[in-house]
Amino acid sequence: MKEVIVILGPTGVGKTKLSVELAKRIDGEIINADSTQVYRNLDIATAKIKEEERENIPHHLFDIRNIDEEYSVYEYQKDCRKKIKEIFDRGKTPILVGGTGLYIKAALYDYEFYQNSKKDYSRYSNEELYQKLKQVDPETEVHPNNRQRMENALSFYENTNTPFSTKKKNEHLLYDCLFLGLTTDRAILYERINKRVDSMIKEGLLEEAQKIYQSNIRSKAIMTPIGYKELFPYFEGKKDLIECLDVIKQKSRNYAKRQYTWNHHQFRIDWFFVDFKNFEKTIEEVMFFVHSNKK
């Protein structure tokens, strides 16, 4: 039976390294499931895998958009499913790896998305937006303080003429999947995240961020990842570098916490505790589990 392997876990836990090792051993190909790594020239802050780290394993859906372009979940769903089919047709195993849970959910589950032509609701206050939403969707459960969800619900109605509250929620998997989660002690993870930010500076994060800052592009691609916009105050002379790096570290730790919460609620995951001193041991444990669960 054909299976899709999915590698999940918080930022900094070793998903990329495991994906390459797994692909080498089970004849797999890797599909990016990180919403920030689809963009060209966003490399260091997004922790995008380097060319030399790929070890000749095919990697898909990396660097497919420019930073001034939009890329929706709807587009990812289509692109990822196409790649999964192509990889299956080659007799290989698709391995999804990345931290964007919604991308994974959209690709693997029977979710219906629509091509979004979103209106500008910036002129409305939260209260006005909520009243507008109530007119088209009286049964809405969106909180009036959650502006992003109100805008999404209104956009859904504008595009489909259907109240968002009636949107079909489907938990049916389209593929046989193995969800493999990497985890570690929270204190160890946070320390790794802090050190990784320091390493990014040595790798050239400041130079990468400064080019983006000077481009004056402030698209979703730029404003979503942690690590670019947080350095803008440094370039503007409003904060010193240490302050900005502390913000990046704090936001990254908070993001890792949110990833844990999302993954636990959305997927049936088999978790593996990472041995960072002997990562080969973790790889062997995962390999044993994968072989034991082949259908």
Secondary structure, DSSP 8 states (H G I E B T S, - for coil): --EEEEEE--TTSSHHHHHHHHHHHHTEEEEE--TTTTBTT--TTTT---GGGSTT--EESSS-B-TTS---HHHHHHHHHHHHHHHHHTT-EEEEE-S-HHHHHHHHB------------TTS-HHHHHHHHHHH-TT----TT-HHHHHHHHHHHHHHSS-GGG------BSSEEEEEEEE--HHHHHHHHHHHHHHHHHHTHHHHHHHHHHHT---HHHHSSTTSGGGHHHHTTSS-HHHHHHHHHHHHHHHHHHHHHHHHHH---EEEE--TT-HHHHHHHHHHHHHHT--
